[in-house]
């Protein structure tokens, strides 16, 4: 096995190694929680100019989650869509698709083979310390893809008091009503990790095995007709994830190296031909290696240098065999797209300095270089994209209550005409002791990815061609929030945040028909697109009870409103409501938690067959909830048990009759989940002080 080096020297604005404050958001002081995404250095949540949402390690533990999607599924603004043909999942945020979301692992951008952000579920959930979510364009800080926002997944630091820590986790979960113990049907998770600390050195290592046996599958000897009679089939998926980290730090200098590796297999059964007793068996195999080296050097109280360098290698192979069930032999198939390997690699180097001129003015200049390359049977040639950027921002504290952060990013790209300058302006005003107002404007951009320019995806279910003539997407975005720290009286706390946003896009990249051949789907630039909406989030803490209640109302642009003859509204609106409730039983050393979300119907408008009228169509609304129990049995042993997807949602209704697009589901129910599942898990932690 070859190991590919990803070097990352940690940069301000990316996750900073100096941060080792671990704050549980279930505690009373969570407004003082330290965040790092987009910051010059570790910053309390309340003092940040950005409106940042955090998901703590405690909440992740209480959910007994197996992947990041389960954690985000009940967050406001998030929607997930499943491609059961490929076995992948995509995410949207605040009305924008996954290609507009920057996903970071400790500040390092994740690489994806396709438009779907499948990397989100290829991260070891057991290594995550917390998640920070920033909504709205972050292109000045993070460059391309950050139009909708940034999801920064921050891994554990291993900086506790213990000299040695050993942990292990075993979790068994049904898939709907299907289950076999420890392997086969259901979800099976095994994890082990170690954390060693000595003086200024820290070493971590971990390994996780995730085994999902699929759901609603026909038997291995089922015919093609029997397999096709089960449309909502979830493919078996097996993941092996390993990671290691070595860190050194002292008062003025720190440096750390991390390696993450993944092997993922997704199995497909197409059924056998009853006349020949032969059938196609297919496997999608993904290998991902991400390495990073991050460092910071404090020269003086006024000057700090940071850098990040990295390399990620991603391969996804498709192997298809014709299996003869009479003699149990196999041979490679010869159909279109049935044998393939696509290779992607991405390198990044970024360096910044933070200079504090005085108590009122700070500056952050920086440089960033990105290189993306791809090759494979479906890739046109061996394309390479080089992107160079210089950026500068400043933080101006005009008074104790006014904080202004302007920023500029200058871009040069080797393939396309990127916007030469990207500006942003973030402001924070302390109106009263407990009331903060944040207002921001940002110009965003997203460069066409290699997969969109040069990747041709043709198989039995897809006929998608890349478009090398795509332009970069651009956006103008406005957002604001009013945060009230609320009431804090002894055991009672209440706080509330009201936020709103408006985004206008130019040259948005979307799937469309090739004008010369309607049977081919390609990628095109749409003239414009808009999203707008708002959220209201409330948190209540009373003694052992913590509860949140949130609501969002999000509008997505309806381009048919430009046709004066159709008289349709400019936006199609959707509602979401969520609530997380946790009650701690102090005497029993345990807790009960409910994670709930109502996701309203997703409306859109489509033309009638004669193009003379517009019809409102919807993907149906649904409720989802997880009920989890957590109990410390002994000092080192914890048990999790509960029910996920309480309302047993498997498919969503769909009134659309559209047949176009790359992944069209016109008229067909939309797959959501494999139904209600039951969970039982054990976690063991041992510390040597």
Buried (B, 14 or more C-beta within 10 A) or exposed (E): EEEBBBBBBBBBBBBBBBBBEBBBBBEBEBBEBBBBBBBBBBBBBBBBBBBBBBBBBBBBBBBBBBBBBBBBBBBBBBBBBBBBBBBBBBBBBBBBBBBBBBBBBBBBBBBBBBBBBBBBBBBBBBBBBBBBBBBBBBBBBBBBBBBBBBBBBBBBBBBBEBEBBBBBBBBBBBBBBBBEEEEEBBBBBBBBBBBBBEEEEBBBBBBBBBBBBBBBBBEEEBBBEBBEEEEBBBBBBBBBBBBBBBBBBEEEBBBBBBBBBBBBBBBBBBBBBEEEBBBBBBBBBBBBBBBBBBBBBBEEEEEBBBBBBBBBBBBBBBBBBBBBBEEEEEEEBEEEBBBBBBBBBBBBBBBBBBBBEEEEEBBBBBBBBBBBBBBBEBBBEEBBBBBBBEBBBBBBBEEEEEBBBBBBBBBEBEBBEBBEEBBBBBBBBBEEEBEBBBBBBBBBBBBBBBBBBBBBBBBBEBBBBBBEEBBBBBBBBBBBBBBBBBEBEEEBBBBBBBBBBBBBBBBBBBBBBBEEEEEBBBBBBBEBBBBBBBBBBBBBBEEEEBBBBBBBBBBBBBBBBEEEEBEBBEBBBBBBBBBBBBBBEEEEBBBBBBBBBBBBBBBBBBBEEEEEBBBEBBBBBBEBBBBBBBBBEEEEEBBBBBBBBBEBBBBBEBBBEBEEBBBEBBEEBBBBBBBBBBBBBBBBBBBEE
